[in-house]
Amino acid sequence: MSIGAGVVLFVIGAILAFAVNVQLDWINLDLIGYILMGAGVVVFIIGLILLMRRRSSDTVTRTAVDPAAGERVTRQTTRSTDDVV
């Protein structure tokens, strides 16, 4: 969601900075466009970082022999980085 929001902010900023040729006394649309483009890049990068952080995970497989029953017990644990406190 944040990647899409970053792209939208960048596109709106580029439209304001490069495509709109309106001069207003009380606001500079070029500056607003550049600010929105910068914010879009920042939001896009934060979205990528959060996406990469969410996808990393640890998988641990343990095999042991149960002494009482004499059988092999396999335990598999999957943990993502969001589970770590």
N, C-alpha and C positions, 0 to 999 in steps of 0.2 A: 504494500500500500504506500509506503513512504517513497519507494522508487518512482512510482507513478506520480505522486505529488511533486517530487523534485523535477520530473520532466515537465509537468504542467506549469509549474512556477517558472522554469527556464523559458518555455515557449511563450508564455504571456509576457515575460520580461523582454524577450527578443522582439516581440510584436510592438511593444510600447517603445523600445529603444530605436528600432530600425524602420518600422513600417508606418507609424503614426506621425503625421506632420502637422500637428496642432500645437500652436503656441498659446499657452495660458499664463496669465500674470501671476497667479497664486500657486502654481505647481509646475515643476519641471518633469515632464513625462520621460525624458531621456534618463534622468537620474533614477526615477522610480523603476524604469525598465532594467537598468544595470543592477540595482539593489535586488530586484526579483530574480534576475539571472544568477547572481551570487548566492542568494538563498536557495535557489533550485539546485545548484551544484552541491551545496553543503548538505541539503536534505537527501539528495541522491547518494552521496558518499556515506552518510550515516545509515541509510537503508541498506546499502551493500555490506557495510560492516556488520549490521545486525543480522542480515541474511546469512553471512558466512559464519557468524558466531552460533547461530541457531542450528546449522547443519552439522557442526562438528560433534562427534560422539566417541565414547570409549566402549569397546566390547571386551569383556573379560570372560574367558572360558576356563573353568576349573574342573579337574577330574580327580576324584579321590576314591579310595576303597573303603566301604563301610565295614568296620571290624565286626560288628554283630552279625550281619547277614552275609558278609564275604562277597558282596557284589560291588561293581563299579558304579559310582554316582557321578553324573556330569551336571554341572551347574553353569548356566550361561546368564550373564548380567550385561545389560546394555544401559548405558547412562549417557545422557547428553550433557553439555556444559551448562545448560540452564538448571539442571538438578543440583549442581554443586553450590553449596552455600558458603 
